[in-house]
């Protein structure tokens, strides 16, 4: 849920994440997964809103963090993909959190 409660980031289970505005039955935005993340092992698992709801930051089961620019038109492809060190092995990104102090920053844990 967005910090102001007006939007929801929903895992559609069989497809990509979708964003719904409060009180609507249809998604307002669809977040597409890169072609190489469409297997069960690489599926986007969790997401949060960031930067005053201008970004969605999602973790995937293969150890990557996908950043989506929500100011673009649907379907939105990741604007940035952050990967962990390949030598360390791939593992799921279990949590994604966004914190705000003087500047926003993204933290993920594998």
C-alpha positions as CSV (number, residue, x, y, z in Angstrom):
1,X,0.0,0.0,0.0
2,X,1.2,3.5,-0.8
3,X,2.0,5.7,2.3
4,X,-1.1,7.7,1.8
5,X,-3.3,4.6,1.3
6,X,-4.4,5.7,-2.2
7,X,-2.7,2.9,-4.2
8,X,-2.0,-0.8,-3.8
9,X,0.8,-2.9,-5.3
10,X,-0.8,-6.3,-6.0
11,X,0.9,-9.6,-6.9
12,X,-1.4,-11.2,-9.4
13,X,0.3,-14.6,-8.7
14,X,0.1,-15.8,-12.3
15,X,1.3,-12.5,-13.9
16,X,3.2,-9.4,-13.1
17,X,2.5,-7.0,-10.3
18,X,-0.3,-4.5,-10.8
19,X,-1.1,-1.2,-9.2
20,X,-4.7,-0.4,-8.3
21,X,-6.1,2.9,-7.1
22,X,-8.2,2.7,-4.0
23,X,-11.9,2.0,-4.9
24,X,-11.2,0.7,-8.4
25,X,-11.6,-2.9,-9.8
26,X,-9.1,-2.6,-12.7
27,X,-5.4,-2.0,-12.5
28,X,-4.2,1.4,-13.4
29,X,-0.7,0.2,-14.2
30,X,1.0,-3.1,-14.9
31,X,4.6,-3.8,-14.1
32,X,6.2,-6.1,-16.6
33,X,8.8,-8.6,-15.7
34,X,12.0,-8.8,-17.9
35,X,11.9,-11.8,-20.2
36,X,14.6,-13.6,-18.2
37,X,12.6,-13.3,-15.0
38,X,9.4,-15.0,-16.2
39,X,10.2,-18.4,-14.7
40,X,9.1,-19.4,-11.2
41,X,12.7,-19.2,-10.0
42,X,13.0,-15.6,-11.1
43,X,9.5,-14.3,-10.3
44,X,9.1,-10.9,-8.6
45,X,8.2,-11.7,-5.0
46,X,7.6,-8.5,-3.1
47,X,7.4,-4.8,-3.8
48,X,7.1,-1.4,-2.1
49,X,6.5,2.2,-3.2
50,X,9.4,4.7,-3.0
51,X,10.1,8.3,-3.9
52,X,6.6,9.6,-3.1
53,X,5.0,6.8,-5.1
54,X,7.0,7.7,-8.3
55,X,8.9,4.3,-8.0
56,X,8.1,0.7,-7.2
57,X,11.0,-1.4,-5.9
58,X,10.5,-5.1,-6.1
59,X,12.6,-8.1,-5.1
60,X,12.8,-11.3,-7.2
61,X,13.4,-15.0,-6.3
62,X,16.7,-15.0,-8.2
63,X,18.4,-12.3,-6.1
64,X,17.7,-9.2,-8.1
65,X,16.0,-5.9,-7.2
66,X,13.8,-4.4,-9.9
67,X,13.1,-0.6,-9.9
68,X,10.1,0.6,-11.8
69,X,9.4,4.2,-12.8
70,X,5.7,4.7,-12.2
71,X,5.5,7.9,-14.2
72,X,5.6,5.9,-17.4
73,X,2.7,4.3,-19.3
74,X,1.6,0.7,-18.7
75,X,3.0,-1.9,-19.0
76,X,6.1,-0.5,-17.3
77,X,9.4,-2.3,-17.7
78,X,12.1,-2.0,-15.0
79,X,14.1,1.1,-15.3
80,X,16.9,-0.4,-13.3
81,X,17.8,-4.0,-12.3
82,X,20.2,-4.5,-9.4
83,X,22.0,-7.9,-9.1
84,X,23.9,-9.4,-6.3
85,X,27.4,-10.7,-6.8
86,X,27.2,-13.8,-9.1
87,X,30.0,-15.5,-7.2
88,X,28.0,-15.5,-4.1
89,X,25.2,-17.5,-5.7
90,X,21.7,-16.5,-6.4
91,X,19.1,-16.4,-3.6
92,X,15.7,-14.8,-3.2
93,X,15.4,-11.2,-2.1
94,X,13.4,-11.9,1.0
95,X,12.6,-8.3,2.0
96,X,12.6,-4.9,0.3
97,X,12.2,-1.8,2.5
98,X,12.2,1.8,1.8
99,X,13.1,4.4,4.4
100,X,13.0,8.1,4.4
101,X,15.3,10.3,6.3
102,X,16.7,13.4,4.5
103,X,17.0,11.3,1.3
104,X,15.2,8.1,0.2
105,X,17.3,5.0,-0.1
106,X,16.6,1.4,-0.9
107,X,17.7,-1.6,1.2
108,X,17.2,-5.2,0.4
109,X,18.1,-8.4,2.1
110,X,18.8,-11.8,0.6
